[in-house]
């Protein structure tokens, strides 16, 4: 059996009585503890859920806000290859026409997902190069927030 020493409190994990010395723990218990924590690339974090059992999740940290303005009618906007995890695309509230969002191929009227002025859509995406935004009218705008 291995011995572990808790050097810091485990926030969110109530242990009664409090640990103050080394504790003997078997391999099964170590595996169980590992499954209660997630790894964010730098540290382990406690995974929690609601009373109903739903896993608590949050949106990743935003890394960039991109404003695209059409310089001419029927403009397909593409993006450089950048790793991302989620995008939110919003049609500017002052747009005079729809914008069309497509993944993996160019957007056009009736080809993609339409957004009226002020509408938005959010979805998971692996790379910004997959995203296409078609702006129908000159001067219309799309606002894109991406995460990593």
C-alpha positions as CSV (number, residue, x, y, z in Angstrom):
1,X,0.0,0.0,0.0
2,X,1.2,3.5,-0.9
3,X,1.4,6.4,1.5
4,X,0.4,9.9,0.5
5,X,0.7,13.1,2.3
6,X,-1.8,15.9,1.6
7,X,0.2,19.1,1.4
8,X,-2.8,21.3,0.7
9,X,-6.5,21.2,1.4
10,X,-8.6,19.6,-1.4
11,X,-11.1,22.4,-2.1
12,X,-14.6,21.1,-2.6
13,X,-13.8,17.7,-1.1
14,X,-14.9,17.4,2.5
15,X,-12.7,15.0,4.5
16,X,-13.8,14.1,8.0
17,X,-11.7,14.0,10.1
18,X,-9.2,16.4,8.6
19,X,-6.0,14.9,7.3
20,X,-2.9,16.0,9.1
21,X,-0.5,13.1,8.6
22,X,0.5,10.6,6.0
23,X,-2.4,8.3,5.0
24,X,-2.2,4.7,3.7
25,X,-4.2,4.4,0.5
26,X,-4.6,1.5,-1.9
27,X,-4.4,1.6,-5.8
28,X,-8.2,1.5,-6.1
29,X,-8.6,4.6,-3.9
30,X,-5.9,6.4,-5.9
31,X,-7.8,5.7,-9.2
32,X,-11.0,6.9,-7.6
33,X,-9.5,10.1,-6.5
34,X,-7.9,10.7,-9.9
35,X,-11.4,10.3,-11.5
36,X,-12.8,13.1,-9.3
37,X,-10.3,15.6,-10.6
38,X,-9.6,17.0,-14.1
39,X,-6.3,18.2,-15.5
40,X,-6.3,21.7,-17.0
41,X,-2.7,21.5,-18.3
42,X,-1.2,23.0,-15.2
43,X,-3.1,21.7,-12.1
44,X,-5.7,19.2,-11.0
45,X,-9.2,20.7,-10.4
46,X,-12.1,19.1,-8.7
47,X,-15.0,18.0,-11.0
48,X,-18.4,18.9,-9.5
49,X,-22.0,18.3,-10.4
50,X,-25.4,19.5,-9.5
51,X,-27.7,17.7,-7.0
52,X,-29.4,16.2,-10.0
53,X,-26.1,14.8,-11.2
54,X,-25.4,17.1,-14.2
55,X,-21.7,17.9,-14.6
56,X,-20.9,21.5,-14.1
57,X,-19.3,22.9,-17.2
58,X,-18.3,26.4,-18.3
59,X,-17.3,28.0,-21.6
60,X,-13.5,28.1,-22.2
61,X,-11.7,31.4,-21.9
62,X,-12.3,33.8,-24.9
63,X,-9.0,34.4,-26.8
64,X,-10.1,36.8,-29.5
65,X,-12.9,39.0,-30.7
66,X,-13.0,39.5,-34.5
67,X,-15.1,42.1,-36.3
68,X,-15.6,41.5,-40.0
69,X,-17.2,44.2,-42.1
70,X,-18.2,43.5,-45.7
71,X,-16.4,45.7,-48.2
72,X,-18.7,44.6,-51.0
73,X,-21.9,42.7,-51.6
74,X,-21.9,38.8,-51.5
75,X,-18.6,38.5,-49.7
76,X,-17.4,35.2,-48.2
77,X,-15.2,35.7,-45.2
78,X,-12.6,33.0,-44.4
79,X,-10.2,32.8,-41.5
80,X,-6.6,31.8,-41.0
81,X,-5.8,28.4,-39.4
82,X,-6.0,28.9,-35.7
83,X,-6.8,26.2,-33.2
84,X,-10.0,26.9,-31.3
85,X,-12.6,25.1,-29.2
86,X,-15.7,27.2,-29.6
87,X,-17.0,30.1,-31.6
88,X,-19.8,32.5,-31.1
89,X,-20.9,34.4,-34.3
90,X,-23.3,37.3,-34.1
91,X,-24.8,39.4,-36.9
92,X,-24.5,43.1,-36.0
93,X,-27.9,44.5,-34.8
94,X,-27.7,47.2,-37.4
95,X,-27.2,44.8,-40.4
96,X,-29.6,45.4,-43.3
97,X,-29.6,41.7,-44.5
98,X,-28.9,38.2,-43.2
99,X,-25.4,36.7,-42.8
100,X,-24.9,33.0,-43.5
101,X,-22.6,30.8,-41.5
102,X,-21.1,27.6,-43.0
103,X,-18.5,25.0,-41.9
104,X,-16.0,23.4,-44.3
105,X,-17.3,25.2,-47.4
106,X,-18.1,28.6,-48.6
107,X,-21.4,30.1,-47.5
108,X,-23.9,31.7,-49.7
109,X,-27.6,32.7,-49.6
110,X,-29.5,29.5,-48.7
111,X,-26.3,27.6,-48.1
112,X,-25.4,27.6,-44.4
113,X,-27.1,28.8,-41.2
114,X,-28.8,32.2,-41.6
115,X,-28.5,34.9,-38.9
116,X,-30.8,37.9,-38.9
117,X,-29.6,41.2,-37.5
118,X,-28.8,40.7,-33.8
119,X,-29.0,36.9,-34.0
120,X,-26.1,34.7,-32.9
121,X,-25.0,31.0,-32.9
122,X,-22.4,29.2,-30.8
123,X,-20.8,25.8,-31.5
124,X,-17.7,23.8,-31.1
125,X,-15.1,24.1,-33.8
126,X,-11.5,22.7,-34.0
127,X,-9.9,25.3,-36.3
128,X,-10.9,28.7,-37.5
129,X,-10.0,27.8,-41.1
130,X,-13.2,25.6,-41.2
131,X,-15.4,28.7,-40.6
132,X,-17.0,30.6,-43.5
133,X,-19.2,33.7,-43.0
134,X,-21.1,35.0,-46.0
135,X,-22.0,38.7,-45.8
136,X,-24.8,39.5,-48.3
137,X,-24.8,43.3,-48.1
138,X,-21.9,45.8,-48.2
139,X,-21.2,47.3,-44.8
140,X,-22.9,44.5,-42.9
141,X,-20.9,43.1,-40.0
142,X,-20.2,39.8,-38.2
143,X,-18.8,39.6,-34.7
144,X,-16.9,36.4,-33.9
145,X,-15.6,35.4,-30.4
146,X,-13.3,32.4,-30.4
147,X,-11.9,30.3,-27.5
148,X,-9.0,27.9,-27.1
